[in-house]
Amino acid sequence: MDSIFIPFFTTKKNGSGIGLSLCKQIMMLHKGKIQITSEEDKGTIMSLVF
């Protein structure tokens, strides 16, 4: 979780790792934020707050 917004960080074999860092920058430019809650073996919720 601590690394997901770092550019080029990925856990996928063919991933580029720029998606979430780009999303965060776009949200910040629009004075919004991304909130993430995650529980192991239960799931993850990502909310875009404008």
TANOR-V6763 format. One line per field, one symbol per residue. psi: psi as a letter, one per 40 degrees, with the letter a starting at -180 (. if undefined). A space follows every 10 residues. Layout:
psi: ???
This chain:
psi: ddedehhehi eidfideedd ddddddddde faihhhhhhh edahhhhhh.
